[in-house]
Amino acid sequence: MTVRERVAQLVEIFPEVYPGAHCELDYKNPLQLLIATILSAQCTDKRVNMVTPALFKKYPKAIDYAKAAPPELENAIKSTGFFRNKTKSVRAATSTIARKFGGRVPETMDELRELPGVGRKTANVVLGNAFGKNEGIVVDTHVARLSQRLGLTKYKDPEKIERDLMKLVPREHWTNWSHWLIWHGRRRCFARKPDCSQCEIFRLCPSGKIFLRTGEARKPE
């Protein structure tokens, strides 16, 4: 079976395994998703979702973040980690949104990349989930790990992994593809001791048999 054939089968199986797969950051509009995604760096979605309700209420518009006193914003997001750098990114991005884009989060990759602190991964999250645009594939730690284990890429660099995936995965599935791999990575294909014996896509994974044979996989209960 070729790699492309395996991907075609995965595209059919994943929606059955994870029919409700979605972005697990809580948000109601593009600005909220952008802020939540910036805060999610080196932090769990669960922790971000604990911080954002009060944050979104206090700062409903881009200009509100841009004008916020840094110590005030730092204190509000402190528990997400790296709060000083995140505060600088949030204030710089929202200042550009307010000044250059009329207070609205832009809807193109090029314009989103103009925002300070916004890389391709963050732009892909916003475009795919807030605007329904499949411009690329989000490559986080889960997507990178599973892409390597599934034999879809040999690279570790996120942008190189993304390029490989974009060649293999049909464009209409780009946003969902990252959701499926993230959900599978969080629920089955763990970084340490993946649950290969219970894995729904075991037959399509070249690493599963190796993990079971070498004892790197979780033992069946």
N, C-alpha and C positions, 0 to 999 in steps of 0.2 A: 504494500500500500504506500503510495507516495505521500509526501507531507501535505500537499494540497488536498488529497483525498481524505486524509485524517482531519484536516481543518474543516472540510465540508461536513463530515460526520459530527464533529464537535459542535458546529453551529446548529445542528439538528438536536443534539442531546442536551446541551446546556439549558435551553429554554424549558425543557421538561424537568430538569433537576432543580433549577432555580427560576421558576416562573415569575417570581416577584422581585428579581434582582434589580437594584437601583442604587443610585448614589446615596450613601448612608449619612451624609451631612444634611442637617436640617436647614431649609431655606425656603423663602417665599418669592424671591425675585433675584434677578441676575447680580445685583450689588451684594446681597446677602451671601450668595453662593461664592462670589469672588472673595469676599472677606473670610468666609469659613475655610475656603481652600488655602488661602495664605496662612491661616492659623493652623491648618492641619499638618504643616511641615514638621516632621519629627514629633508628631503628637497623634494620639488616637482620635478617631471620629467621635467616639463617646465623650471624651474630655471636651472637645470643641463644642459639641452639642450641649454641654453643661454650661459653657461660658456664653454662647451666642444669644440666647433669649434676652438677657438683660442688655447685652451690647447692642443688639438690633433695635431694641426699644429706645435706648438712649441716643443712638446715632442712626436715624432713619434715612438720611441722605448722604451722598458722597461728600458734600461740603462740610457736613458735621464732623466726619472723621478728619478731614483736612485741617479743620480749625481747632480740633481737640488739642488740649495741652498734652505733650508727650507723657509726662508722669501720670496723668489721669488715665490715658489709654493703656499705658504699660501696666498699671495696676489692675485694670479691667481684664486684661488678657494674660496676666502673669502665670497662671496655672497651666497654660499651653506650652510653656517653655520658650527659650530664645525670644523673650518678649520685647527686648529692646530692638532687635533686628526686625521683628515682625511689626512693631509699631512704626518703624521707619518705612517699611514696605507699604503698610496700609495707608499711612499719611501721604506718601509720595504718589501712590497709585490713585488714590481718591482725589488728590489735588489736581492731577492731570485730567482725570475724568471730569471734574468740575470746571476746569479751565478750558480744556480743549474739546470735550465731547458733550458740553451742555448738561453735565450732571448724569448722563446716561452711560451705562457700561457699553462699550462698542461691541459690535457683532461680527467682526472679522478677525482672523488670526493676526494679520499685520497690525491692525490697530490695537488689539489687546497686547501684542508684544511691545508696543510703544509705552505701555504702562510700566513704570519702574517696579522691579521686583516680581514681575509677571513673566514666567518662562513658558515654554511650549506646553508643559504638563498642565499648568494652571489654566492656560488658555483653552486647552482641549476639554478640561472639566467644564468650564463655563459654556463653551460653544455647544458641546454635546448635550449637556443637561439643562441649561437655562434657555438655550435657543434652538435645540433640536437639530444642530448642524454637525454632520460627520466630516470634520476637517482633519481629524487625526485620531490616534488611539492613545489614551492615557496609559503611561507606563510608570507605575509605582513599584514598590518593592515586591508586592505580590505578583503583579503582571510580569515583572522581570524574572522572578524565580520560576514561575510556572511556564513561561515561554521557553526558558532554558531546559527545564525538565521534560517538557513535551517535544523537545527537539525542533522548535520553530525558529531558533536563533542560536548563534554561538557567541553572541556579543553580550557584554555587561553594561555598555553605555546605553542609557535610555533612548536616545535619539536613533541610534543604530538599530536597537531592538524594535522601535516603532516602525522604522523603514521596512524591516523584514516582515513585520506583522501586516503592514498595509499592503504588501504584495500578495499575502496569502489569504487574508480575511476580506470577504466582500464588503464594500464600502457601507452598505446599509446596516451592517452589524458592528461597525467600528465602536460606537459608544457602548453598546451592550456587551461587546467582547470584553472590554475592560471590567465591566460590572461582573460578568460571569467569572472571570479569572480571580478578581478580588474576593468575591463571595466564596469561591472554591478554595482559595488560599487561606481564608479565615476560618473555614468550616471543615476542611478535609486535608488539603495539601499544605500542612504546616511546614514552617522553615525547618524545625527539628522534629523528627519522628512523624513524617506524613502518614496519614491513615490509609495506606495503600490497600489493605485487605478489605476495606469497605468502600473503596473509591468507585464512583459511578462511571468514570472514564478510564478505568484501569487498562482495558484492552487497547486503548488508543495512546497509552503513555509508554514510551520506550524506557523510562526510568523506573517504573513501578516494580518490575521483576528484579531489577538490580537492587533496589532498596530492600525488598523482601529477602533476597538472597544474602545480602551483606549485613542484615540486621539493623539497617538504618531506619526502617519503617516501624511504625507502632505495631506492637504485637496484637493479634486478634484477641478480642475478649472472650 
